[in-house]
Amino acid sequence: MNGQNNNNNTVTDAICGRNAVRELIRSGKPVDKILVQRGEREGSIRLVVAEAVAAGIPVVEVDRHKIASYSPNAQGVCALIPEREYASIDDIFKRAEEKGQPPFIIILDHISDPHNLGAVIRSACCAGAHGVIIPRRNAATLNTTAVKASAGASEYMPVCRVSNIAQTVDELKKKNIWVYAAEADGTDFRKTDLTGGIALIFGSEGDGVSRLVREKCDGVVSIPMYGEINSLNISAAAAVIMFGASSQRFQ
């Protein structure tokens, strides 16, 4: 996220884009203020402003360059929020427990593109997953680009950062979670029982799931391919398998 230092030397993050800002307001999470490009009060911007005022959030008009300093695709509006706090694994399990469902967890093994991260979070939210786990280093973070790509889903979906994906897999297995890597040479995911407590691991755009992580998994699942091209973008592949799991879990 794009950070700006205020007078207290704390970090403020910017959530940009009309849909993302509206979802942020609706989530009830803390917002310092909302910046609106001067002269932009038409269409959905009016709805953003109205919802911000109703929620008691200050709205400040600024020039175009100020908005652009946070994101070139801000659509005339940015929300400034306190530095984002990531969830814990316990938060993910708590979410599942509150819903009365076996845990459904998504793990991203060093996804580097924030657009892909945001898209996976969006699909995970829609598919009924309880949380997303990402590594602390050498991977995309929940920055402005990822938040915007999630279309507001990041405000509802717990995202946890861990130091080591392989160790996290071990911890999940101790909690009776079955862990499956998504790779090209696995079993058809439609023939795998995905109804209990599960974690699905999707690897990096170039290298897939790392060898050590894959070795720790309980199984490998794949999407059958029928056309001339035999691979999908990581966010598309994740969506297919997640909704396949959902079709089993929520029948």
N, C-alpha and C positions, 0 to 999 in steps of 0.2 A: 504494500500500500504506500501511497505517497504521504510521507510524514512531514509535518510542519511543527517547528518548535514554538510554543507560546511563552508567555512571560514567566511561567513556572517551570520551564525547561522540561515539561512533559511532552509526550508525543501524541499528536492527533492524527488519525487516519481519515482518509477521504473515501466515501462511497459515492460513486458518480453514476449518472444515468437515471432517467425518469422512473422506470419500473423498479430498479434496485432501491432507489431512495424511498419510493412509496412503500415497498415491502419492509424496509427498515423502520419507517414510522409505525407501520401497523404491528410490527413485532413487539413494540414497547421497549426496545433496548435504548440505552442512553444515547442521546444526540446533543452535541454542544450547540450547533447551529446549522442552518441550511443556507448555502450560498446559491443565489439565483442570478443568472446573467441579466444585466440591466436591459430592460425593454422586452424580455422574454416572459410574457404573462399570458400567452395564448395556449389553447389546446390543453394537453395533459399537465403542463406546467402549472396551470391554475389549480388543478386538483392537488398537485403536490403541495402548493402553498397553502391551500385551504386545510388540508389534513395536518400540515405542520402547525398552523395556527391553532387548530382545534386541540392538538396535543400539547400546546404550550411551548413549542420549539421556536426559538428566534429565527426569523428569516431576514437575510441581509442581501441587498442587491450589490453586485460587484461587476466590474467590466469583464469583457470577453477574455482578456489575457489572464486574469486571475483564475477563471474557471479552467482555462486551457492548461494552466500550470499543474493542475491536479490530474487531468486526463484530456487527451485530444478528442475523445468521444464522449464527453460528459453530457451532451444533449441539453446544455444550458443549466444544469443543476448538480450540486455536490452537497453531500451531508458530511459534516465534520464530527467525528465520533472519538471517544477515548480509545486508546490503543486496544486492539482486539485481544481478547483472552481466548486461548484455545481450550477446548474441553479436555477432560481426562477419559481414560478407558472406563473408569467407574461411571462417569456421566452417561456413556453409551449404554452400559448395562442397566442403569437406572431408567433410561428412556424406554428400553425394551420392557422392563418390569412394569412401568407405569401403564404401558399399553397392553399388558398381559400377553406378550408375544415372546417366542424364543428369539434371542439376539440375531440380528441380521446386519453384519458388519462388512464394510467395504475397505479394503487396504490397497493403497496405491504405492507401488514399489518404484519410487524415483521417477514419477511423471514430471517432466521438465516444463511443459507448456501450460501457463496459467489458464489459457482458454480451455484446454482439455480438463484441467482440474475443476474449473467452474462448471463445465458441461457434465462431468461425472457427478458432482455434488447435486446438480439439478435433477439428473436422472435418479440418483440414489434417493432423493427426497420423494420424488414422484412414485418410485417403486416400493416405498415403505421401509427402506433401510433405517437403521437406528443410529448410524454414525459412520464417519469416514476417518481413516487413520492414514497419516502421511509422515514421512521422515523429516527430521529437523534440518538435515543438510542435503545439499546437491539435489534439490527438488523444488518444484513450484510451491509458493506459499499462497496464503489467502490474501493476495494483494487486490488492488482495485480492479485489475483486469479479470482476475478469477471471480471476484464477487459479482461483477457485471455479467460475466458469462453464466453465472449460476441463476440469473434472473430472479434474485431474491431468495433462492433456496438456502443460501449460506446463513441467512438469519434464523433459520429453523433447524438446520441439520448440524448436530455436533461434529466438529472437526478436531481431531486429536493429533498432536505432533509427538512422535516418539524418537528416541535416540537410535534405536536399532530395530529394524523390521523383523529380523530373524528371531531375536529375543522376544519380541512382542508375540510372534506366532507361538512360541513355546508357552508364554503366559496364557494365551487364549485357549490353547489345547488343555491346559491344566484346569480351565474353567468349563471343560466339556464342549468346547466349540470345535466343530469340524471345519478344517481349513482347506480350501481348494484354490489352486493356481489356475488362471485362465491362460492357456497356451495352445498353439496350433496342433500339437500332437497328442491331445488328450481324448477322453471319452466324451461323446456327444452330451452336452450339458442337459439335454432333455431327458436323458436316460439315467441321470444322477439324482438321488434323493436330496433335495435342497430344502426340506421342510423344517428341520430342527434348527438348533443354534449353529449358525454357519458364519464363516468369513470368506469372502471372495477376494482374491488378490489379482490385481491387474498390473502388469509390468510397464517399464518405460517404453516410450515410443520407438526407440531403436533396438534395445537389447532384450525387451521382455522381462519376465520375472527372473531375478538373479538366481544363480545356481544354488546357493546355500538356502535361500528362502524356499525354492521349489522342493529341495530335498526334505524339508521339514513338513511339507504339506501332506494331507491325508489323501489327496488325489489331484488329478489334473483334468480340467474340463475344456471343451472346445466347442466352437460354433461350426456346424457343417457348412461347407461352401459348395455352390453349384454352378458358379459362373466362371468366366475367364480369369477374373482376378480373385486371388485366394486370401485376401486379408482386408480388415476393416481398420479405420481410424480407431485409436484406443477408446475414445469416448463413445463411439458408436458400438463397438464390441462390448464395452461395459454395459451399455444400456440394454442390448439384446439379452445378455446373460442375467442381468438384474431383474428384468421383467419376466424372463423365463422362470427365475426363482420365485417371483411374486405370484405367478400363475399357479405354482404348486402350493405356496404358503397361504394364499388368501382365497382359496376355492370355497 
